[in-house]
């Protein structure tokens, strides 16, 4: 993709350069200047065809005059360096543009935004922040919006949650759905900090704020339930925890292990049946069959698995492994049991390699049990349990 962008930028640069060289020829009659331009552009093309991208960019940048008609090409060149990880060259190109007094205010602010992106990519957050704050009064609403979004990323990196809240709740962002989701998580981050300092009343207020901005914020209820469990308020914690599958039934996979052991077996059966009906997962089926085996026997667990497989058309390796477990465990030690155990171990190994979580936005997969921001696309609240049976 970068190569295609690079080729497009170079093509644009060549076309513009050729045009301005011809213009120079006709207006000034300077044939020697035109010939030098032609030579430079053919040199640049030669570098490009020989996959010497850096030399090609430098050649085109040297001969391409900076003016309103060519500014997009110069910006694109700097962005390409940044996308390749060469932030030093990107900064140099964009700083050179930023220092040009001949550019209009809007063009200068566009360059300023790109320079802030360069600093962000280089990890120079303070310098990026200063440039972005100066864009609050930008003549372009698009530049203001993008500067606010980049400021949020800086504050997230630095864990400056109050600054993130102030920026996210600005008139420019507060009514956008994604921004409200992010705000909810900023309040959750603050709540977790307050809990660490034993400021529980303040933490509860912050969690209410999170749910105000995003009623679907699962994390807020997750933290609130954990807070009650820590304070031995089991009934209230259980009540809050059961709000989560109402927000998203896939989260049964995370709440069921927390409920197991703190509620009666009868109630656990009822909740497990609800979970399997709403979101049949490996977690729910494993807990259900283990409970049946413990209360009754292997035959009861095996019968349940067989009936569930027929009803829901579930033929995953996990279901086979569970059935084999209950078939093989009563057998006397011997050759057949050894073979069954070997097969069971291989199937269980296969299941253990399956991902527990998946990002709905970019598809990122993880084995972690709790993950509120996607490490890949940086989206908040898009990670979901990924152990559904099929």
Secondary structure, 3 states (H helix, E strand, C coil): CHHHHHHHHHHHHHHHHHHHHHHHHHHHCCHHHHHHHHHHHHHHHHHHHCCCHHHHHHHHHHHCCCCCCCHHHHHHHHHHHHHCCCHHHHHHHHHHHHCCCCCCHHHHHHHHHHHHHHHHHCCCHHHHHHHHHHHHHCCCHHHHHHHHHHHHHHHHHHCCHHHHHHHHCCCCCCCCHHHHHHHHHHHHHHHHHHHHCCCHHHHHHHHHHHHHHCCCCHHHHHHHHHHHHHCCCHHHHHHHHHHHHHHCHHHHHHHHHHHCCCCCHHHHHHHHHHHHHHCCEHHHHHHHHHHHHHHCCHHHHHHHHHHHHHHHCCCCHHHHHHHHHHHHCCCCCCHHHHHHHHHHHHHHHHHHCCCCEEECCCCCEECCCCCCECCCCCCECCEEECCECC
